[in-house]
Amino acid sequence: MVISSRSSAPLVIAHRGGRGPDRENSIAAFVRAASLGADMVECDVRATRDGALVLVHDSTVAGRRVDTTSFRELAAGLGFQPALLGEAAAALPAQVGLDVEVKQPGCERAVLEALSGMARERLLVTSFERVTLDELRQLSSQVRLGLIVPARGQLDGAVQSAEHCGATHLVLHHRRVTPRSLAAATRAGLSVLVWTVNSKRGLRRLLQERLVRGVVTDQVELAVAVRERM
């Protein structure tokens, strides 16, 4: 379990801070999500050429790879200064957790160092890449890890892969949520999070699913309202 939700229902996790007036992956979006009742916020992290851990989803900005640009060059390409991981973590209220998706291999140690001041029960580090999770587990036996399962591709073996890299969570795309996949994850002792769930119908279904620990959503206010009515 990452953190206790404000009810007995699954966690509401704000996808990149949730959809709203603020830019995605921004500190303002994270603070707003917390004020709306999110239990956690999810963000994307990449490292620039000069080692800045920036909250940026795409691998390229203005035609250049993020990992080959300096922080200053990246900010110029974006037209604004992206949030830094350590600053974002520090800005969250104490009762709100952070789900950090590591988008590129090679920055695992820096990510853990940037998050060293955050209580481990508030933190989950996730990735699509098993090599990244393997490295994170080698660096820390304490951090909670989640293997993200994409919308397409092989589902068989995902639970085994999560177990082998020491993951504590399986992060399923919403199309992959079936009684079989939930049961397999639960038997392996993996907590299940589901991404990205935005429809009222989907939120209602998954927030009532006893084997789902949390839902990642852009619609934070809607998700909280659905959960409160349950």
C-alpha atoms as a printed R data frame, in Angstrom:
    type eleno elety resid chain resno       x       y       z
1   ATOM     1    CA   MET     A     1   0.000   0.000   0.000
2   ATOM     2    CA   VAL     A     2   1.389   3.396  -0.957
3   ATOM     3    CA   ILE     A     3  -0.555   5.588   1.435
4   ATOM     4    CA   SER     A     4  -3.940   5.358   3.075
5   ATOM     5    CA   SER     A     5  -6.707   6.954   1.057
6   ATOM     6    CA   ARG     A     6  -9.177   9.303   2.650
7   ATOM     7    CA   SER     A     7 -11.765   6.561   2.485
8   ATOM     8    CA   SER     A     8 -11.746   2.782   2.288
9   ATOM     9    CA   ALA     A     9 -12.055   3.044  -1.514
10  ATOM    10    CA   PRO     A    10  -9.082   3.059  -3.937
11  ATOM    11    CA   LEU     A    11  -6.718   5.994  -4.196
12  ATOM    12    CA   VAL     A    12  -7.397   8.864  -6.591
13  ATOM    13    CA   ILE     A    13  -4.137   9.651  -8.401
14  ATOM    14    CA   ALA     A    14  -3.918  12.842 -10.459
15  ATOM    15    CA   HIS     A    15  -2.409  12.059 -13.876
16  ATOM    16    CA   ARG     A    16   0.315  14.683 -14.442
17  ATOM    17    CA   GLY     A    17  -1.553  16.746 -11.860
18  ATOM    18    CA   GLY     A    18  -4.926  16.307 -13.541
19  ATOM    19    CA   ARG     A    19  -6.718  18.310 -16.204
20  ATOM    20    CA   GLY     A    20  -7.450  21.901 -15.309
21  ATOM    21    CA   PRO     A    21  -6.303  25.495 -15.734
22  ATOM    22    CA   ASP     A    22  -2.669  24.741 -14.920
23  ATOM    23    CA   ARG     A    23  -0.023  23.221 -17.158
24  ATOM    24    CA   GLU     A    24   0.417  19.439 -16.834
25  ATOM    25    CA   ASN     A    25   3.377  18.277 -14.744
26  ATOM    26    CA   SER     A    26   3.470  21.656 -13.011
27  ATOM    27    CA   ILE     A    27   3.661  22.386  -9.314
28  ATOM    28    CA   ALA     A    28   0.517  24.502  -9.601
29  ATOM    29    CA   ALA     A    29  -1.370  21.523 -11.070
30  ATOM    30    CA   PHE     A    30  -0.142  19.267  -8.270
31  ATOM    31    CA   VAL     A    31  -1.185  21.690  -5.535
32  ATOM    32    CA   ARG     A    32  -4.590  22.127  -7.164
33  ATOM    33    CA   ALA     A    33  -5.068  18.340  -7.385
34  ATOM    34    CA   ALA     A    34  -4.273  18.024  -3.692
35  ATOM    35    CA   SER     A    35  -6.823  20.723  -2.878
36  ATOM    36    CA   LEU     A    36  -9.457  18.792  -4.848
37  ATOM    37    CA   GLY     A    37  -8.879  15.673  -2.757
38  ATOM    38    CA   ALA     A    38  -6.346  13.631  -4.748
39  ATOM    39    CA   ASP     A    39  -4.450  11.125  -2.614
40  ATOM    40    CA   MET     A    40  -1.446  11.159  -4.929
41  ATOM    41    CA   VAL     A    41  -0.179  13.004  -7.962
42  ATOM    42    CA   GLU     A    42   1.569  11.313 -10.876
43  ATOM    43    CA   CYS     A    43   4.383  12.939 -12.829
44  ATOM    44    CA   ASP     A    44   6.891  12.161 -15.584
45  ATOM    45    CA   VAL     A    45  10.618  12.694 -15.057
46  ATOM    46    CA   ARG     A    46  13.518  12.950 -17.487
47  ATOM    47    CA   ALA     A    47  17.115  14.121 -17.095
48  ATOM    48    CA   THR     A    48  18.622  16.894 -19.195
49  ATOM    49    CA   ARG     A    49  22.181  16.838 -20.495
50  ATOM    50    CA   ASP     A    50  23.350  18.805 -17.450
51  ATOM    51    CA   GLY     A    51  21.524  16.564 -14.994
52  ATOM    52    CA   ALA     A    52  18.367  18.515 -14.210
53  ATOM    53    CA   LEU     A    53  15.464  16.198 -13.355
54  ATOM    54    CA   VAL     A    54  12.633  17.817 -15.264
55  ATOM    55    CA   LEU     A    55   8.951  16.946 -15.251
56  ATOM    56    CA   VAL     A    56   8.463  16.516 -18.987
57  ATOM    57    CA   HIS     A    57   6.479  13.771 -20.708
58  ATOM    58    CA   ASP     A    58   7.757  13.820 -24.301
59  ATOM    59    CA   SER     A    59  11.234  12.608 -25.206
60  ATOM    60    CA   THR     A    60  11.762  15.482 -27.647
61  ATOM    61    CA   VAL     A    61  11.047  19.202 -27.388
62  ATOM    62    CA   ALA     A    62  11.330  21.537 -30.380
63  ATOM    63    CA   GLY     A    63  12.927  18.725 -32.377
64  ATOM    64    CA   ARG     A    64  15.631  17.953 -29.805
65  ATOM    65    CA   ARG     A    65  15.868  15.098 -27.344
66  ATOM    66    CA   VAL     A    66  15.474  16.182 -23.749
67  ATOM    67    CA   ASP     A    67  18.539  14.211 -22.645
68  ATOM    68    CA   THR     A    68  20.755  16.044 -25.166
69  ATOM    69    CA   THR     A    69  19.689  19.550 -24.152
70  ATOM    70    CA   SER     A    70  20.671  21.649 -21.161
71  ATOM    71    CA   PHE     A    71  18.016  22.852 -18.754
72  ATOM    72    CA   ARG     A    72  18.290  26.366 -20.194
73  ATOM    73    CA   GLU     A    73  17.932  25.083 -23.767
74  ATOM    74    CA   LEU     A    74  14.948  22.959 -22.779
75  ATOM    75    CA   ALA     A    75  13.224  25.904 -21.132
76  ATOM    76    CA   ALA     A    76  13.810  27.972 -24.264
77  ATOM    77    CA   GLY     A    77  12.315  25.243 -26.441
78  ATOM    78    CA   LEU     A    78   9.278  24.861 -24.198
79  ATOM    79    CA   GLY     A    79   8.757  28.573 -23.692
80  ATOM    80    CA   PHE     A    80   8.683  28.118 -19.909
81  ATOM    81    CA   GLN     A    81  10.789  26.579 -17.168
82  ATOM    82    CA   PRO     A    82   9.658  23.024 -16.457
83  ATOM    83    CA   ALA     A    83   9.211  21.932 -12.865
84  ATOM    84    CA   LEU     A    84  12.059  20.088 -11.185
85  ATOM    85    CA   LEU     A    85  11.408  16.814  -9.392
86  ATOM    86    CA   GLY     A    86  12.781  17.825  -6.012
87  ATOM    87    CA   GLU     A    87  10.853  21.091  -5.991
88  ATOM    88    CA   ALA     A    88   7.618  19.340  -6.900
89  ATOM    89    CA   ALA     A    89   8.029  16.759  -4.148
90  ATOM    90    CA   ALA     A    90   8.717  19.475  -1.584
91  ATOM    91    CA   ALA     A    91   5.640  21.466  -2.653
92  ATOM    92    CA   LEU     A    92   3.142  18.657  -1.987
93  ATOM    93    CA   PRO     A    93   1.119  18.682   1.242
94  ATOM    94    CA   ALA     A    94   2.304  16.098   3.755
95  ATOM    95    CA   GLN     A    95  -0.792  13.908   3.310
96  ATOM    96    CA   VAL     A    96  -0.403  13.610  -0.482
97  ATOM    97    CA   GLY     A    97   1.724  10.952  -2.160
98  ATOM    98    CA   LEU     A    98   3.807  11.102  -5.337
99  ATOM    99    CA   ASP     A    99   3.857   8.605  -8.213
100 ATOM   100    CA   VAL     A   100   7.008   9.271 -10.261
101 ATOM   101    CA   GLU     A   101   7.234   7.694 -13.705
102 ATOM   102    CA   VAL     A   102  10.849   7.463 -14.823
103 ATOM   103    CA   LYS     A   103  10.735   8.005 -18.579
104 ATOM   104    CA   GLN     A   104  14.378   7.343 -19.443
105 ATOM   105    CA   PRO     A   105  16.937   4.850 -18.132
106 ATOM   106    CA   GLY     A   106  20.142   6.171 -16.616
107 ATOM   107    CA   CYS     A   107  18.795   8.685 -14.121
108 ATOM   108    CA   GLU     A   108  17.637   6.236 -11.461
109 ATOM   109    CA   ARG     A   109  20.215   7.168  -8.820
110 ATOM   110    CA   ALA     A   110  19.578  10.880  -9.300
111 ATOM   111    CA   VAL     A   111  15.827  10.332  -8.974
112 ATOM   112    CA   LEU     A   112  16.208   8.531  -5.655
113 ATOM   113    CA   GLU     A   113  18.577  11.206  -4.386
114 ATOM   114    CA   ALA     A   114  16.121  13.950  -5.328
115 ATOM   115    CA   LEU     A   115  13.382  12.125  -3.423
116 ATOM   116    CA   SER     A   116  15.479  11.162  -0.404
117 ATOM   117    CA   GLY     A   117  13.658  13.602   1.863
118 ATOM   118    CA   MET     A   118  10.243  12.142   1.085
119 ATOM   119    CA   ALA     A   119   8.714   9.538   3.387
120 ATOM   120    CA   ARG     A   120   8.750   6.175   1.633
121 ATOM   121    CA   GLU     A   121   5.086   5.500   2.414
122 ATOM   122    CA   ARG     A   122   4.226   8.569   0.289
123 ATOM   123    CA   LEU     A   123   6.315   7.538  -2.698
124 ATOM   124    CA   LEU     A   124   5.917   5.184  -5.653
125 ATOM   125    CA   VAL     A   125   8.398   5.054  -8.561
126 ATOM   126    CA   THR     A   126   7.132   3.486 -11.777
127 ATOM   127    CA   SER     A   127   8.323   2.688 -15.279
128 ATOM   128    CA   PHE     A   128   7.448   0.746 -18.415
129 ATOM   129    CA   GLU     A   129  11.084  -0.400 -18.488
130 ATOM   130    CA   ARG     A   130  12.091  -3.392 -16.428
131 ATOM   131    CA   VAL     A   131  15.762  -2.373 -16.679
132 ATOM   132    CA   THR     A   132  14.884   0.849 -14.878
133 ATOM   133    CA   LEU     A   133  13.046  -0.988 -12.122
134 ATOM   134    CA   ASP     A   134  15.905  -3.487 -11.786
135 ATOM   135    CA   GLU     A   135  18.336  -0.604 -11.287
136 ATOM   136    CA   LEU     A   136  16.069   1.154  -8.800
137 ATOM   137    CA   ARG     A   137  15.740  -2.028  -6.765
138 ATOM   138    CA   GLN     A   138  19.497  -2.488  -6.756
139 ATOM   139    CA   LEU     A   139  19.879   1.058  -5.441
140 ATOM   140    CA   SER     A   140  17.157   0.820  -2.792
141 ATOM   141    CA   SER     A   141  15.464  -2.051  -1.047
142 ATOM   142    CA   GLN     A   142  12.891   0.286   0.504
143 ATOM   143    CA   VAL     A   143  11.362   2.276  -2.345
144 ATOM   144    CA   ARG     A   144   8.030   1.043  -3.682
145 ATOM   145    CA   LEU     A   145   8.174   0.242  -7.398
146 ATOM   146    CA   GLY     A   146   5.489  -0.202 -10.046
147 ATOM   147    CA   LEU     A   147   5.717  -1.888 -13.450
148 ATOM   148    CA   ILE     A   148   3.486  -0.119 -15.971
149 ATOM   149    CA   VAL     A   149   1.619  -2.398 -18.387
150 ATOM   150    CA   PRO     A   150   0.771  -0.750 -21.747
151 ATOM   151    CA   ALA     A   151  -2.523  -0.829 -23.600
152 ATOM   152    CA   ARG     A   152  -1.182  -3.215 -26.239
153 ATOM   153    CA   GLY     A   153   1.308  -6.040 -26.344
154 ATOM   154    CA   GLN     A   154   1.826  -9.156 -24.308
155 ATOM   155    CA   LEU     A   155   0.127  -9.257 -20.934
156 ATOM   156    CA   ASP     A   156   1.315 -12.758 -20.088
157 ATOM   157    CA   GLY     A   157   4.420 -12.531 -17.973
158 ATOM   158    CA   ALA     A   158   3.757  -9.012 -16.673
159 ATOM   159    CA   VAL     A   159   3.140 -10.288 -13.167
160 ATOM   160    CA   GLN     A   160   6.278 -12.415 -13.297
161 ATOM   161    CA   SER     A   161   8.310  -9.482 -14.614
162 ATOM   162    CA   ALA     A   162   7.016  -7.285 -11.810
163 ATOM   163    CA   GLU     A   163   7.971  -9.923  -9.255
164 ATOM   164    CA   HIS     A   164  11.441 -10.451 -10.729
165 ATOM   165    CA   CYS     A   165  12.336  -6.756 -10.571
166 ATOM   166    CA   GLY     A   166  11.055  -6.405  -7.032
167 ATOM   167    CA   ALA     A   167   8.010  -4.325  -7.862
168 ATOM   168    CA   THR     A   168   5.292  -3.853  -5.300
169 ATOM   169    CA   HIS     A   169   2.683  -2.568  -7.763
170 ATOM   170    CA   LEU     A   170   1.333  -3.469 -11.188
171 ATOM   171    CA   VAL     A   171   0.065  -0.423 -13.079
172 ATOM   172    CA   LEU     A   172  -2.460  -1.733 -15.603
173 ATOM   173    CA   HIS     A   173  -3.869   0.155 -18.557
174 ATOM   174    CA   HIS     A   174  -7.631   0.270 -18.063
175 ATOM   175    CA   ARG     A   175  -8.179  -2.024 -21.066
176 ATOM   176    CA   ARG     A   176  -6.109  -4.692 -19.329
177 ATOM   177    CA   VAL     A   177  -8.257  -4.843 -16.200
178 ATOM   178    CA   THR     A   178  -9.958  -8.230 -16.144
179 ATOM   179    CA   PRO     A   179 -10.865 -10.633 -13.336
180 ATOM   180    CA   ARG     A   180  -7.945 -12.795 -14.476
181 ATOM   181    CA   SER     A   181  -5.333 -10.016 -14.454
182 ATOM   182    CA   LEU     A   182  -6.528  -8.685 -11.100
183 ATOM   183    CA   ALA     A   183  -6.508 -12.137  -9.541
184 ATOM   184    CA   ALA     A   184  -3.016 -12.922 -10.871
185 ATOM   185    CA   ALA     A   185  -1.584  -9.676  -9.494
186 ATOM   186    CA   THR     A   186  -3.276 -10.173  -6.145
187 ATOM   187    CA   ARG     A   187  -1.990 -13.736  -5.816
188 ATOM   188    CA   ALA     A   188   1.521 -12.401  -6.373
189 ATOM   189    CA   GLY     A   189   1.069  -9.809  -3.629
190 ATOM   190    CA   LEU     A   190   1.070  -6.890  -6.076
191 ATOM   191    CA   SER     A   191  -1.139  -3.873  -5.513
192 ATOM   192    CA   VAL     A   192  -2.964  -2.856  -8.712
193 ATOM   193    CA   LEU     A   193  -3.241   0.698 -10.002
194 ATOM   194    CA   VAL     A   194  -5.162   1.449 -13.195
195 ATOM   195    CA   TRP     A   195  -4.397   4.167 -15.779
196 ATOM   196    CA   THR     A   196  -5.814   6.438 -17.196
197 ATOM   197    CA   VAL     A   197  -9.496   6.360 -16.201
198 ATOM   198    CA   ASN     A   198 -11.493   9.442 -17.152
199 ATOM   199    CA   SER     A   199 -15.097   8.437 -17.830
200 ATOM   200    CA   LYS     A   200 -17.667   8.539 -15.078
201 ATOM   201    CA   ARG     A   201 -18.679   4.984 -15.894
202 ATOM   202    CA   GLY     A   202 -15.107   3.729 -15.738
203 ATOM   203    CA   LEU     A   203 -14.394   5.547 -12.509
204 ATOM   204    CA   ARG     A   204 -17.537   4.192 -10.912
205 ATOM   205    CA   ARG     A   205 -16.667   0.634 -11.920
206 ATOM   206    CA   LEU     A   206 -13.023   0.687 -10.861
207 ATOM   207    CA   LEU     A   207 -13.450   2.674  -7.665
208 ATOM   208    CA   GLN     A   208 -15.756  -0.089  -6.493
209 ATOM   209    CA   GLU     A   209 -13.393  -2.908  -7.484
210 ATOM   210    CA   ARG     A   210 -11.962  -4.395  -4.295
211 ATOM   211    CA   LEU     A   211  -8.794  -5.636  -6.041
212 ATOM   212    CA   VAL     A   212  -7.916  -2.172  -7.414
213 ATOM   213    CA   ARG     A   213  -5.785  -0.065  -5.071
214 ATOM   214    CA   GLY     A   214  -5.921   3.155  -7.069
215 ATOM   215    CA   VAL     A   215  -6.970   4.856 -10.297
216 ATOM   216    CA   VAL     A   216  -4.877   7.320 -12.256
217 ATOM   217    CA   THR     A   217  -7.104   9.999 -13.761
218 ATOM   218    CA   ASP     A   218  -7.126  13.397 -15.438
219 ATOM   219    CA   GLN     A   219 -10.561  14.036 -13.933
220 ATOM   220    CA   VAL     A   220  -9.621  14.470 -10.279
221 ATOM   221    CA   GLU     A   221 -12.698  16.385  -9.169
222 ATOM   222    CA   LEU     A   222 -15.019  13.872 -10.861
223 ATOM   223    CA   ALA     A   223 -13.154  10.893  -9.406
224 ATOM   224    CA   VAL     A   224 -13.295  12.289  -5.886
225 ATOM   225    CA   ALA     A   225 -17.000  13.020  -6.258
226 ATOM   226    CA   VAL     A   226 -17.695   9.501  -7.556
227 ATOM   227    CA   ARG     A   227 -15.779   7.991  -4.652
228 ATOM   228    CA   GLU     A   228 -17.587  10.123  -2.094
229 ATOM   229    CA   ARG     A   229 -20.967   8.965  -3.417
230 ATOM   230    CA   MET     A   230 -20.052   5.305  -3.063
